[in-house]
Amino acid sequence: MSLSPASLTFLTTGGAGALADAASQVGYAGAFTASTAAAGQAGSCSGIATIAAAGGSTFTITPAAAGTCAFTVAGGNGRTANLPISVTTTAAGGT
């Protein structure tokens, strides 16, 4: 199973900064699902980014706040892929 791109880096937050990611798995034509660790757990995207199915094997990831986290995307036969997320925000002027 693979994701394209394999990781995402955001330089802004909000819907205008949303990016797409596509899952693929040889021999699998079913639905893919995405999850993250529970809020407060290491690697949780809670409060940092959201992920939503965008049709087929594509997901839309929307950055919400600065931080790093990961989503796990699952396909068929118990296969999963990790999607690392990095959100960095800076104020105008770089401060």
N, C-alpha and C positions, 0 to 999 in steps of 0.2 A: 504494500500500500504506500502511496506517496501523496504529497501535497505540493502544489505549485502556486506561489512560491513556498519554500520550506520554512520560512520565518517572515515576520512582518515587523517593520519599524515605522513608527508614526512620529511626526514632528509637530503635530497639532491635535486638538481634540474636537469632538463633535462630528456630526453627520457629514460635513463637507470633507472631512479627512478619511472617511470610510474607504476600505480597500476590499477587494475580492480575493478569495483563495479557492482553489479547486482541488478536490480529492479524486484520486483514481486508484483502482485496484484491478489487476488483470483477472479476468474471468468473473467479475462481480458487477451486476447491473442493478443492484438494489439501492436502497436509501442509505445515506451516510448520516451519522449523528455526531453532535459535538457536545462536549462537557468540559467543566473545569472543577478544580478542587473547591470544596465548600468555603464560604467566606471565612476569613481568619486563618485558613490553612496555607502552608507554603505553596507558592505557585498559583494561588487562586487569582482569577481575573476579575473577581467581584470588585466593582468600583473602578477598575482600570480599563476594561474593554468589554464589549458585548459581541456575541456572535449569533447570526441568524441565517437559517437556510434561505438561499436565494434562487432555488430551483435547480433540479438535477443534482449534480454533485458540487455545486458552488455555494459558498458561504460568504456573507458580508460581515466584516469585522469593523466595528466602530469604536474608536478610542474615546475614553471618557476622562481619564486623569493620568498623570505621570506615574510610571512604574513599569515593572516587568512581571510577566505571568506566562501561563501556557494553557492552551486548549488541547484536549485530546479528541481527535476525530476517529470514529469507529466505522468500519466497513463490515464486510462479511467474514465468516469463519473466525471471529474473535480478533481480527487484524485491527491494529490501531496505529496512528501516527501522531506525533507530538508537534504542535504548532506554537513555537515560542513567539511572544509578543513583547515589544519594547515601545513604550510611549514616553517621549521626551518633549517637554514644552519649555519654551523660553519667552520671556517678555520682549517687547519691541526693544531693539538696541542690544539684545543678547544678554540682558541681566536678569 
